């Protein structure tokens, strides 16, 4: 599995032709206590860079942009009852949705873990 990152603090972990998408630990820390997560519809088609989800916190509402194009094949239903899971485990159990990739080449424009760590160190 490979994990990639965006400048907007989303991550995608790819296994085969499906990517699991979430927000980074850095992003959840900036948002504060998360109170609600709006997720995309299963079966919807998403385009790289489009806002497909919203994370509400005590500080603000923040759009989540999909790092790749494809079809949403699963959402993290558990976040409906426990949105705070994103705060506790943004890199794991707090994932948002899974997307079947329509163009693996889009991953080439994303950062790897080392590049993302350097990016947030400069913020």
N, C-alpha and C positions, 0 to 999 in steps of 0.2 A: 504494500500500500504506500502511496505517496501523498504527502500533505503539501498544499500550496496555499498562498495567502494573497490578499488584495491590499491596495492602499487604503481601502475603506474598512479594514479590519475584519473581513470575513475570511474563513478558512474553508477549504474543501479537501476532503480525503478521498482519494479515488481507489476503488477496488474493482477491477475489470472495467466495465463500461458504466458503472454507477458511482456518482460522487455524493458524499455526505457533506452537507453545508452547515456551518454554524458561525457564530461571532467569536472573536478571539477573547482570551482572558483580559487582554489590555482593554478591549472595547467594553466588556461588561464592567470592568473597574471604573471606567470613565462614566458609564451610565448610572452607576449606583444600584439601589435595590430595584430589581425588575418586577413589575406588577402585572404585566400582560404581554403575551406574544401572539401577534396575528400571523397566521401561516398561510401559504398559498394553497390552492385547491389541488388535490391529487388529480392527475390527468391533464393539468394545465401545461401549456407550452410556455417556456420562459426564454428570454433572450439575454445573453451576456450583458451585464451592466444595468439591467432593469431592476427597479425596486419591486421585490416580490413578497416582502414580509415587513412587519413593523414590530419593534420591540419598545414597549412603554416602560418607563421607570419613574421613580419619584422625581427625577431631574428633568426628563425630556422624553419625547417619542423620537425614535431613530429608525430610519429606513434601513433595510437590509437588502443589498444588491446581490443578485446571483453572479457568481464568478464565471459561469459557463452557460451556454445555451443547451436546451434539451427539454425533456418532459419530466414533470414532478411525479415521482413514483411512490413516494411515502412522505408522511409528515410525522413529527414527534408529538403524537396525541397527548402524551403525559404532561406536556407543557401547559395544556388547558387548565389542569388542576394545580400544577406546581411550576409556574413560570420562574420562580426563584431558583430552579434547577440550573438555569443558565448562569446565575451568579456563583453557585457552588461548584459547577463542573462544566464550564463553557467549552472546554476542549474535548469533552466526552459525552456524558449523559444529557448535556444541555444542547445537543445538536438540534437543528431546526427542521431541515427537510433533505430528501434525497432526490437526485436528478439523474436521469439516464442521459448521458452525454451525447449530443448530436455532432460535436466536432472536437475531438481530443486535442487538436492543434491549438485551441483556445487556452489550454493549460500553459503553453509556452510563454504567454505574456504575464504569468503570475510569478510571485516570489517563492523561493524555497524558504525553509525555516531560518537558515543563517541570514539570508537577505532581509527577511521580515524582522528578525531580532535587531539587525543594524538599523533598519528603518525606524522602529519605535524608539530605539536608543537616541535617535536624533530629534525626537519630538519634544 
